[in-house]
Amino acid sequence: MDTDVLVIGAGPAGSVAGSLLAKQGHRVICLEAGTFPRFQIGESLLPRCNDILEEAGLLEAVVGRRYQPKNAAVFLQGHERERFCFAEVFPGQRTQTFQVPRSDFDQTLATAARAKGVDIRFNQRVDAAEFGPGEARITATDLESNETYHLRSRYVIDASGYGRVLPRLLKLEKPSVLDPRVAIFTWVEGDKRPADDLEGDIWICLHPRGAWIWIIPFSNGRTSVGVVMERSLYESVSGCDRDRLFALLREDPNAWARLQHAAPVLKTVKLESWSAAVERLHGPGWVLTGNAAEFLDPVFSSGVTLALESSSHAARLIHRSLKGETVDWDAEYSAVVLKAVNVFKAFVRSWYAAELPRVLLHPGKSVAIKRAITAILGGYVLDTNNPFVRDADGTLNALLKLAK
């Protein structure tokens, strides 16, 4: 074998999985089609991320970058606002995380993973994968020399994110149950930030025309600002994407009060139809993690959290399998990852049905319910002490009746 484990993609999921396996003494090669630093969305971490980064030995490197601390998520609509502070969660859960420019964050993780023994190779595209008894055969291309080569590995982890390498090669892709939407976003300087511990909060503003706005502050003085909407709303606003973005921002009183004197410093980016799903999450000798498996929506910043959660589970199970243990991948991987996905999915569906905002902004929530919601917003979607984890749809429906 050329390696014990071959990881496709050197983003957060790949760096975490590779680091965990290298720490256990396994040989890990990571093939990344791009180069770092690179621009990427998914800039607001959740506290659960810190647990997994620490487990992988990567948190110290992240802390060393002095990213903007994130203490809470704030939801705003007209005169209503509700702050969900991560200090008010279940015992043992983290109370803070970070807002991260992904170009720097991903590079930081990859550099730290390489220092832990992961053989990361950039500009390497995976073109084909064949899986036989006890062996995977990967065909890849060096994008600088244009040379094609083969690698043999005992396991393959697809952490390729939006590249979705194995889902394409193995024909695993299926339509998402979530409706397609459009996002336009940029970075700005000069926004009017809250003071002190409130500065790093993510703002989620409910737009008067059914869209929503994210405002994510970085420690370098820049702030990520985006609008997520249905295509019909996007097409109803004239001009280039920068003009569309700022026209929509001006329509929301909370966003505009903060951003009216801010100036864009990044060309406006447009994304659409990002939600994705697959037929299955694993097979003989391979496993999908993160966005390569399923991506929901940016509204609750679940992308990086689910990527790290799934990659850490995959790494632990592969380690056991490489030691000769029997692993029930359906029960110990697919069921766990889909449970986490489905909790977030219930929140996403309720959000776009205009139901969840009523719960989030309702002034009469009990302390217990607010704590349970905050824990979900913190990424703790596998803690069965939380009623939303035990039965997300049922708990949300019960609260909606109370919020009427």
C-alpha positions as CSV (number, residue, x, y, z in Angstrom):
1,M,0.0,0.0,0.0
2,D,1.1,3.6,-0.7
3,T,-0.7,4.8,2.4
4,D,-3.2,3.6,5.0
5,V,-5.7,6.4,4.4
6,L,-6.1,8.7,1.4
7,V,-8.0,11.9,2.1
8,I,-9.5,13.8,-0.8
9,G,-9.5,17.5,0.1
10,A,-7.4,19.6,2.6
11,G,-10.2,21.8,3.9
12,P,-11.3,21.6,7.6
13,A,-12.8,18.1,7.3
14,G,-9.6,16.7,5.6
15,S,-7.3,18.4,8.0
16,V,-9.2,17.1,11.0
17,A,-9.6,13.5,9.7
18,G,-5.9,13.4,8.6
19,S,-4.7,14.8,12.0
20,L,-6.7,12.3,14.0
21,L,-5.5,9.4,12.0
22,A,-1.8,10.5,11.9
23,K,-2.0,10.9,15.7
24,Q,-2.9,7.2,15.9
25,G,0.2,6.3,13.8
26,H,-1.4,5.8,10.5
27,R,0.1,6.9,7.2
28,V,-2.1,9.6,5.6
29,I,-1.8,11.2,2.2
30,C,-4.1,14.1,1.5
31,L,-4.7,15.2,-2.2
32,E,-6.0,18.7,-2.7
33,A,-7.0,19.9,-6.1
34,G,-6.5,23.6,-5.3
35,T,-3.9,25.7,-3.6
36,F,-4.1,27.6,-0.3
37,P,-4.9,30.2,0.7
38,R,-8.2,30.2,-1.2
39,F,-11.4,32.0,-0.8
40,Q,-14.3,30.0,0.8
41,I,-17.5,30.7,2.6
42,G,-18.6,29.3,5.9
43,E,-16.9,32.0,8.1
44,S,-18.8,31.7,11.3
45,L,-17.8,28.7,13.5
46,L,-20.0,27.1,16.2
47,P,-18.7,26.2,19.7
48,R,-18.9,22.5,18.9
49,C,-16.1,23.1,16.3
50,N,-13.7,23.9,19.1
51,D,-14.2,20.5,20.8
52,I,-13.3,18.7,17.6
53,L,-10.4,21.0,16.7
54,E,-9.0,20.3,20.2
55,E,-9.4,16.6,19.8
56,A,-7.5,16.7,16.5
57,G,-4.7,18.8,18.1
58,L,-5.5,21.8,15.9
59,L,-7.2,24.2,18.3
60,E,-3.9,25.8,19.6
61,A,-3.0,26.8,16.0
62,V,-6.4,28.4,15.6
63,V,-6.3,30.3,18.8
64,G,-2.8,31.6,17.8
65,R,-4.4,33.3,14.8
66,R,-6.3,35.7,17.1
67,Y,-9.6,35.4,15.2
68,Q,-12.6,37.4,16.3
69,P,-14.2,35.7,19.4
70,K,-17.9,34.8,18.8
71,N,-20.0,34.7,21.9
72,A,-23.6,34.7,20.6
73,A,-26.0,34.7,17.6
74,V,-28.4,37.6,17.3
75,F,-31.7,37.5,15.4
76,L,-33.2,40.8,14.3
77,Q,-36.5,41.7,12.6
78,G,-37.8,45.2,12.7
79,H,-37.9,46.3,16.4
80,E,-37.5,42.7,17.6
81,R,-34.2,41.1,18.5
82,E,-33.1,38.1,20.5
83,R,-29.5,37.3,21.5
84,F,-28.6,33.6,22.1
85,C,-25.5,33.7,24.2
86,F,-23.3,30.5,24.2
87,A,-22.6,31.0,27.9
88,E,-26.2,29.8,28.5
89,V,-25.9,26.2,27.3
90,F,-25.8,22.8,28.8
91,P,-23.0,21.9,31.3
92,G,-19.8,20.9,29.5
93,Q,-20.6,22.7,26.3
94,R,-18.3,25.4,25.0
95,T,-19.3,29.0,25.5
96,Q,-17.3,30.7,22.7
97,T,-15.9,30.2,19.2
98,F,-14.5,32.3,16.4
99,Q,-15.4,34.2,13.2
100,V,-12.8,33.2,10.7
101,P,-11.8,34.4,7.2
102,R,-11.7,30.9,5.6
103,S,-8.7,31.6,3.4
104,D,-6.6,32.0,6.6
105,F,-8.4,29.4,8.7
106,D,-8.2,26.6,6.1
107,Q,-4.5,27.4,5.6
108,T,-3.9,27.4,9.3
109,L,-5.5,23.9,9.7
110,A,-3.7,22.4,6.8
111,T,-0.3,23.7,8.0
112,A,-0.9,22.3,11.5
113,A,-2.1,19.0,10.0
114,R,1.1,18.7,8.0
115,A,3.1,19.4,11.1
116,K,1.3,16.4,12.7
117,G,2.4,14.1,9.9
118,V,-0.3,14.4,7.3
119,D,1.3,14.3,3.8
120,I,-0.7,17.1,2.1
121,R,-0.1,17.5,-1.6
122,F,-1.7,20.5,-3.4
123,N,-2.6,20.8,-7.1
124,Q,-3.5,17.1,-7.2
125,R,-6.8,16.1,-8.8
126,V,-8.5,12.8,-8.1
127,D,-9.9,11.5,-11.5
128,A,-11.0,7.9,-10.7
129,A,-11.4,5.5,-7.8
130,E,-11.8,1.7,-7.8
131,F,-12.5,-0.3,-4.7
132,G,-11.7,-3.9,-4.2
133,P,-11.2,-6.3,-1.2
134,G,-9.0,-4.4,1.3
135,E,-7.7,-2.0,-1.3
136,A,-8.6,1.3,-3.0
137,R,-6.9,2.3,-6.2
138,I,-6.9,6.0,-6.9
139,T,-6.0,7.6,-10.2
140,A,-4.9,11.2,-9.9
141,T,-3.3,14.0,-11.9
142,D,-0.6,16.4,-10.9
143,L,-2.1,19.7,-12.2
144,E,1.3,21.3,-12.7
145,S,3.1,18.6,-14.6
146,N,-0.1,17.1,-16.1
147,E,1.2,13.7,-15.2
148,T,-1.2,10.9,-14.2
149,Y,-0.4,8.5,-11.5
150,H,-1.9,5.8,-9.2
151,L,-2.0,5.4,-5.5
152,R,-3.2,2.4,-3.4
153,S,-4.8,2.9,0.0
154,R,-6.7,0.8,2.5
155,Y,-9.3,3.6,3.0
156,V,-10.4,6.7,1.2
157,I,-12.1,9.7,3.0
158,D,-13.8,12.1,0.7
159,A,-13.5,15.5,2.3
160,S,-13.6,17.4,-1.0
161,G,-16.5,19.7,0.0
162,Y,-18.3,21.2,-2.9
163,G,-16.0,19.2,-5.3
164,R,-18.0,16.1,-4.2
165,V,-15.4,13.8,-5.9
166,L,-16.7,10.4,-4.9
167,P,-20.3,11.2,-5.2
168,R,-19.6,12.2,-8.8
169,L,-17.3,9.2,-9.6
170,L,-19.5,6.7,-7.9
171,K,-22.8,8.2,-9.0
172,L,-24.1,8.8,-5.5
173,E,-25.6,12.2,-5.9
174,K,-29.3,12.8,-5.5
175,P,-31.5,16.0,-5.4
176,S,-31.7,17.8,-2.1
177,V,-35.1,18.2,-0.4
178,L,-34.4,21.8,0.2
179,D,-35.5,24.5,-2.3
180,P,-32.7,26.2,-4.3
181,R,-31.8,29.8,-3.3
182,V,-29.4,32.6,-4.3
183,A,-26.8,34.3,-2.1
184,I,-24.9,37.4,-2.9
185,F,-22.2,38.6,-0.5
186,T,-19.1,40.7,0.0
187,W,-16.7,41.9,2.7
188,V,-16.9,45.5,3.9
189,E,-14.9,47.9,6.1
190,G,-16.3,50.6,8.3
191,D,-19.5,49.0,9.7
192,K,-20.8,50.2,13.0
193,R,-20.1,47.3,15.3
194,P,-21.5,46.8,18.8
195,A,-19.0,47.4,21.7
196,D,-17.1,45.0,23.9
197,D,-18.2,41.3,24.1
198,L,-21.1,42.0,21.6
199,E,-18.7,42.9,18.8
200,G,-18.1,39.3,17.6
201,D,-21.8,38.2,17.6
202,I,-23.1,37.0,14.3
203,W,-26.2,39.0,13.2
204,I,-29.0,37.3,11.3
205,C,-31.5,39.9,10.1
206,L,-34.9,38.9,8.7
207,H,-35.4,41.1,5.6
208,P,-38.8,42.7,5.0
209,R,-39.2,40.8,1.7
210,G,-38.6,37.3,3.0
211,A,-34.8,37.1,2.6
212,W,-32.3,37.0,5.4
213,I,-29.0,38.8,5.9
214,W,-25.8,37.6,7.6
215,I,-23.3,40.0,9.2
216,I,-20.1,38.3,10.4
217,P,-17.3,40.5,11.9
218,F,-13.6,39.6,11.6
219,S,-10.7,40.6,13.9
220,N,-9.0,42.3,10.9
221,G,-11.6,45.1,10.7
222,R,-13.5,43.5,7.8
223,T,-17.0,42.2,8.0
224,S,-18.7,39.5,5.8
225,V,-22.1,40.6,4.7
226,G,-24.5,38.5,2.6
227,V,-28.2,38.2,1.6
228,V,-29.9,34.8,1.0
229,M,-33.1,34.9,-1.0
230,E,-35.4,33.2,-3.5
231,R,-34.4,33.7,-7.1
232,S,-37.5,35.7,-7.8
233,L,-36.4,38.3,-5.3
234,Y,-32.9,38.4,-6.8
235,E,-34.3,38.9,-10.3
236,S,-36.6,41.7,-9.0
237,V,-33.7,43.9,-8.1
238,S,-31.9,45.7,-10.9
239,G,-28.2,46.4,-11.5
240,C,-25.0,44.4,-11.0
241,D,-24.7,42.1,-8.0
242,R,-23.1,44.8,-5.9
243,D,-26.0,47.1,-6.6
244,R,-28.5,44.4,-5.8
245,L,-26.8,43.6,-2.5
246,F,-26.7,47.1,-1.3
247,A,-30.2,47.9,-2.5
248,L,-31.5,44.9,-0.4
249,L,-29.4,46.0,2.6
250,R,-30.9,49.5,2.5
251,E,-34.3,47.9,2.7
252,D,-33.6,46.3,6.1
253,P,-33.5,48.9,9.0
254,N,-31.3,46.8,11.3
255,A,-28.7,45.9,8.7
256,W,-28.6,49.4,7.2
257,A,-28.2,51.1,10.6
258,R,-25.0,49.1,10.9
259,L,-23.8,49.2,7.3
260,Q,-24.8,52.5,5.9
261,H,-21.2,53.9,6.1
262,A,-19.4,50.7,5.2
263,A,-17.5,50.3,2.0
264,P,-17.1,47.0,0.1
265,V,-13.6,45.7,-0.3
266,L,-14.3,42.4,-2.1
267,K,-15.9,41.9,-5.5
268,T,-19.5,40.7,-4.8
269,V,-19.8,36.9,-5.0
270,K,-22.9,35.1,-6.1
271,L,-23.8,31.5,-5.2
272,E,-26.9,29.5,-5.9
273,S,-28.4,26.0,-5.6
274,W,-25.9,24.9,-3.1
275,S,-27.9,22.2,-1.2
276,A,-26.8,18.7,-2.0
277,A,-27.5,15.1,-0.9
278,V,-26.2,11.6,-1.6
279,E,-27.6,8.0,-1.8
280,R,-25.3,6.7,0.9
281,L,-22.5,7.9,3.1
282,H,-20.1,5.0,3.0
283,G,-19.1,1.8,1.2
284,P,-16.4,-0.8,1.2
285,G,-13.1,1.2,1.7
286,W,-14.6,4.7,1.4
287,V,-16.6,7.2,3.4
288,L,-18.0,10.7,2.7
289,T,-17.6,13.6,5.1
290,G,-18.8,17.2,5.3
291,N,-20.1,18.9,2.2
292,A,-19.1,15.9,0.1
293,A,-21.9,14.1,1.8
294,E,-24.7,16.7,2.4
295,F,-24.8,20.4,2.6
296,L,-27.9,22.1,3.9
297,D,-27.9,25.9,4.0
298,P,-25.8,28.7,5.5
299,V,-28.5,30.0,7.8
300,F,-27.3,28.3,11.0
301,S,-23.6,28.1,10.1
302,S,-23.8,24.3,10.2
303,G,-21.5,23.5,7.3
304,V,-18.1,23.5,9.1
305,T,-19.6,21.9,12.2
306,L,-21.1,19.0,10.3
307,A,-17.8,18.7,8.3
308,L,-15.8,18.4,11.5
309,E,-18.3,16.2,13.2
310,S,-18.5,13.7,10.4
311,S,-14.7,13.7,9.7
312,S,-13.9,13.0,13.4
313,H,-16.4,10.1,13.5
314,A,-15.0,8.7,10.2
315,A,-11.4,8.9,11.5
316,R,-12.3,7.1,14.7
317,L,-14.1,4.3,12.9
318,I,-11.3,3.9,10.3
319,H,-8.7,3.7,13.1
320,R,-10.7,0.9,14.7
321,S,-11.1,-0.9,11.4
322,L,-7.4,-0.6,10.6
323,K,-6.7,-2.3,14.0
324,G,-8.9,-5.2,12.9
325,E,-12.1,-4.4,14.8
326,T,-15.5,-4.9,13.2
327,V,-17.3,-1.6,12.6
328,D,-21.0,-1.3,11.9
329,W,-20.8,1.7,9.5
330,D,-24.6,2.0,9.2
331,A,-25.2,2.3,12.9
332,E,-22.0,3.9,14.0
333,Y,-21.5,6.4,11.1
334,S,-24.5,6.9,8.8
335,A,-27.1,6.9,11.6
336,V,-25.0,9.4,13.7
337,V,-24.2,11.8,10.9
338,L,-27.7,11.7,9.5
339,K,-29.0,12.4,13.0
340,A,-26.9,15.5,13.2
341,V,-27.9,16.6,9.7
342,N,-31.6,16.0,10.3
343,V,-31.6,18.2,13.5
344,F,-30.2,21.1,11.5
345,K,-32.5,20.2,8.6
346,A,-35.5,20.6,10.8
347,F,-34.4,24.0,11.9
348,V,-33.7,25.0,8.3
349,R,-37.1,23.9,7.0
350,S,-38.8,25.7,9.9
351,W,-36.8,28.8,9.2
352,Y,-37.8,29.0,5.5
353,A,-41.4,28.2,6.4
354,A,-41.4,31.4,8.4
355,E,-42.1,29.4,11.6
356,L,-38.9,29.2,13.5
357,P,-38.4,33.0,13.5
358,R,-41.6,33.2,15.6
359,V,-40.1,30.9,18.1
360,L,-36.6,32.6,18.1
361,L,-38.1,36.1,18.6
362,H,-40.9,35.1,21.0
363,P,-40.4,37.0,24.3
364,G,-42.1,34.3,26.4
365,K,-39.6,31.5,26.0
366,S,-38.7,29.7,29.2
367,V,-35.0,29.6,30.3
368,A,-34.9,25.8,29.5
369,I,-36.2,26.3,26.0
370,K,-33.9,29.1,25.2
371,R,-30.9,27.1,26.5
372,A,-32.0,24.1,24.3
373,I,-32.2,26.4,21.3
374,T,-28.8,28.0,22.1
375,A,-27.2,24.5,22.3
376,I,-28.4,23.7,18.8
377,L,-27.2,27.1,17.5
378,G,-23.9,26.1,19.2
379,G,-23.7,22.9,17.1
380,Y,-24.5,20.4,19.8
381,V,-26.9,18.4,17.7
382,L,-26.0,15.0,19.1
383,D,-26.6,15.7,22.8
384,T,-29.7,13.7,23.7
385,N,-30.3,15.8,26.8
386,N,-31.7,18.3,24.4
387,P,-35.3,17.9,23.4
388,F,-34.6,19.2,19.9
389,V,-32.0,16.4,19.4
390,R,-34.5,13.8,20.7
391,D,-37.3,15.1,18.4
392,A,-36.6,18.2,16.5
393,D,-39.8,18.4,14.5
394,G,-42.0,17.5,17.5
395,T,-40.4,20.0,19.8
396,L,-40.6,22.8,17.2
397,N,-44.2,22.0,16.5
398,A,-45.1,22.2,20.2
399,L,-43.3,25.6,20.5
400,L,-45.0,27.0,17.4
401,K,-48.4,26.3,19.0
402,L,-47.3,28.3,22.1
403,A,-45.8,31.1,20.0
404,K,-49.1,31.9,18.2
